[in-house]
């Protein structure tokens, strides 16, 4: 029985796939390539890597062994499995490594943009009760209770958001956070943008690797957070299998939601250049995700500054 996919960070997964791809490309067999990949993410996943190597030496395919050990995600397993049968496993791992590296860099840029608002918020939590302390309405204990209590609540919220971010990037969002995603409109828009960029990237890789159109859409939902998009992609896979146009199926699935993007993908399909159309659509989805983070980075400081000012003024009054 296969294990659930391990939660491996984006950068660590990129490093793992890059190491495997390079060593397989250099002519090493799968077991030796896996041995050379040990130590990724500080060695936290060495047991799983060693288990895959043992299964490979016992005669299992690399893709199947990785799936059973939970080393691959569902969609990554499908790409590696296909590459083992048609050739080019090293290229498949190289494509996966590039994809995860891009996602890690995007998330790192987003975190960098949010550092200043976070710093101002922490400073505000410390400064807010100061007027009451200076005015004598509260003592040192009251000041510590207000400031440190607020910081503790903030730390809990940050921890929850970090868990949600890991879930969004790996597709393993716990049920209680998944409910929050469905309820909060802004959060769902962010998650949907992540899922669209992720799904289009995977579809583009699969199509470039030679997947049949219907198989390029199969099993994508397992690595996504937005259940509605996942169900839409399942319907799209069935529609393509019935012979419906690829681009039209993606539109009905909710994956390509803007008219210009759908028109470009449809034109690419009509011209027999689906690879280029998918690569363009994936790039556009990534750009839209970056725009969401840029908008959040632009408005978050203003909201935080306003909240801090109101808190300080309230403490004075």
N, C-alpha and C positions, 0 to 999 in steps of 0.2 A: 504493500500500500504506500502510495506517495505521500510525503510530508507536505504540509503547507509551506509555501515559499518563505525562505528566511527573510527577515527584515535587514537588508544590507543598504547602507548609505549610498547615495548616488555616486560620490567620488570613489568609494571603495569598490562598488560594482564596476565602474568604468576601469579602475586599475586592474581588477580581476580579469575582465574580458580582454583588456589590452595585453596583459601578460600571456593569457592563453592564446590569443590570436598570433602574437609574435612568435611564440615558441612552436606552435603548430605550423606556422609559415616557414620556420627555419628547419622543419623536417622532423621534429620530435614527435613521438607517438603521444596519444592523449594522456596516458598515465604519467609519463615523464613531464609533460607540459603542466599537468595539475600539481605535481611535486614542486615545480618551479614557481608556481603561483602561491604557495603557502606564505603566510606572513602578511597577507592583505588585511588592511584595517587592524593592524596590531596583532594579527593572528587569531582574532575572535572567531573566524570561520574556518580555521584549519581542520577541525574535526569533520565538518561537512565535506571539505575538499578532499581530505584523506579517505572518507567513506566513498566518494565518487571514484577516486583512483582505484580503490579496492574492487569496486564493482566493474570498472573498466577492465582491470586485469583479469577479472573472472569471466569476461566475455560479453558484458553488456555494452550497448552503444553509449557514447558520451552523452547524448541528449537524454536518453532514458535514465541513465545513472544520475545525472544532475537533477532530473525531475523527481526521482525517488528520494534523493537526499534533500530536496527543497532548495537546491543551490540556484536554480534558474527561476525566474518568474514564468507564468503560464505562457505569455506571448514570446518571451525569449526562448523558451523550450521549443516552441513551434518553429522558430527560425533556425535554431541549431539542428533540429531533427531534419528539416528540409535540406539544409546544407550538407548533412552527412549522406544523404541519398543522392544528391545531384552534384556534389563536390563544392569545395570552397568554404570549408568550415572556418578556416583562418580569416577569410574575408567577412564571414558572418559575424565573428567575434569583433573584428575591427569596426564594423558598422555599429554594432551594439555599444562598443566602447565610446565611439564618437557621439552617439545619441545621449548616453548617460553623462558624458562630459559636458555637453551643451546644456543639459538640464541642470547639472550642478552649478555651472557658471551663472545660469539665469537666476537660480535661487540665491546664490551668493551675492549677486548684484542687488537683488531685492532686499536681502538682509542688510546690506551696506546702506541702502537708501533709508532704512528705518532706524538706523543707529541714533541719529540726531533727535528725532521725536522721542525715542525711548529715554535718551539722556535728559532731555528737558522735563519729561514726565517724572523721572526719579528725583530730579532737582526740585520740581514743584512739590512733590510729596514731602520733601524735607523742609522746604521753605514755607509752605502753606500754614502750618501751625505756629510759626515763629512770632507773628504779630500778637497772637493770643498769649504766648509765653512772655514776650517782652512787656505786654500790657498788664500782666499779672493775673489774668483770668484763669490761667492754668499753670500748674507747676511743671517741674522737669519730668515727673512721672507721666503727667497728662500729655506733655509734648511727645515723649517717647512712645506712648500708647497710640497716639494719633498717627505719627509719622511712620513708626515701625510696623504698626498694624496695617496701615495702608500699603506699605512696601511688601508685607507678607501676602496680602491679597493680590497685589500686582504680580508677585513671583508665582503664585498659584495659577494666575491667568496665563502668564508666559509659558509655564510648564504645560498647560493644557493646549495652548496654541502650538507649542513645539511638537507635542504628540500628534496634533491634527496635521501639522506640516509634514511630518514623517508619513502619516497615513495617506495624505494627498499625493505625495511623491512616489509612494510604493504601492498604493492601491489597497493597503490594509487598514482602513479606518474603522475603529471600534464602533459598535452599534450606537452608543450614546452620542458620539461625535457625529456620526452619520445623520442622526436625527437633527442635531443642531445645524448641520449643513443644509438640510432640507427646509428648515424653518427660517433661517436668516438669509434674506435675499442677496445682500452683498457678498456673503460668504459663499453662497451657492454659485454666484456668477464667477467668482475667482476659481472655485473648484472646477466648474464647467470649462473655463478657459484652459486650466491645466490639463484636463482630460482630453479636450479637443486637440491641443498641441501634441500630447502624448500619443493619442490614437492615430493622428495623421502621420506622425513620424514613423510609427510602427508599420502602418499600411504602406508608406513610401519605401521603407526598407524591404518589406516582404515583396512588393511588386518588383523592385530592383533585383531581388534575389531569384525572381522567376516564378513566384507563386501564381497559380491560377487565381482569377479575380475573386471568386467566391471564397477561396481559402485565405486570401489576403485579409478578409474581414472576419474570419472565424476566431472565436475565443478571445476577442479583444476585451469584452466586458469584464473578464476576471481580474484584469489589472487596473480597472477604472473605479472611481469613487461614485460618480453620478450614475445611479441605477437606470434612470430614464434614457440616458445616452447609451448605456450598455444594451438595454433592450432594443433601442433603435438600430444599433449596429447588428444585433442578431437578426432583426427583420431584414436589414439591408443585405446581409450575407445570403439569406434565403431568396431575396428578390434577384440578386445577381445570378444565383444558381439557376433561376427560372429563365434567365436570359434578358433581364431588364438592364438598361444602361448603368454602368458603374457610377458615373457622376450623379445621375438622377437618384440612385439608391442612397448615396452619401448625403444628398440634400434632404431626402425624406427622413433619414436617420437623425438629422439635427447636427451633423458633423460640420457641414459647410453651410453656414447660415446667412452669408451675405451674397447678394445677387451677383456682384462682380466676380467674387471667388468661384461661384458655381458656373458662371459663364466661361471663365478661363479654363476650369477643369473640363467642362463639356467640350470646348473647342480642342483642348489637348487630346481628349479621348477620340473625337472625330478625326483628328489628324494622325492618330496612331502613336501619340507621344504622351501616353499616360504617365510614364515615369517623371517627365518634366513637369506635368501638371500637378502631380502629387507632391513633388519636391517644392513647387511654388506654394501650394496650399499649406503644406507643413510650415514653411517659412513665414507665411502670412499669419498663421495661427500663433506661432511663437512671438511674432511682432505684436499681435494684439494682447497677448499675455504680458509682454513687457510694458505695453501702454497702461495696463491696469495697475501694475506696480508703480509706474511713474506717476500716475494720477494719485495713488495712495501716498506716495512719498511727497507729493506736492501739497496735499491737503492735510495730511496728518499733523505736520508741525503747527499749522494754523489752528487746528482744533485743540491740540495740546496747549499751545500758548494761551489761547482764549480760556481754557479750563483752569490753567494755573493762575492767570490774572484774576479770574472770578473767585477762586479759592482764597487768594491772598487778600483781595478786597473784602471778601466776606469775613475773613479773620480779623481785619482791622475794624470793620463796622460792628 
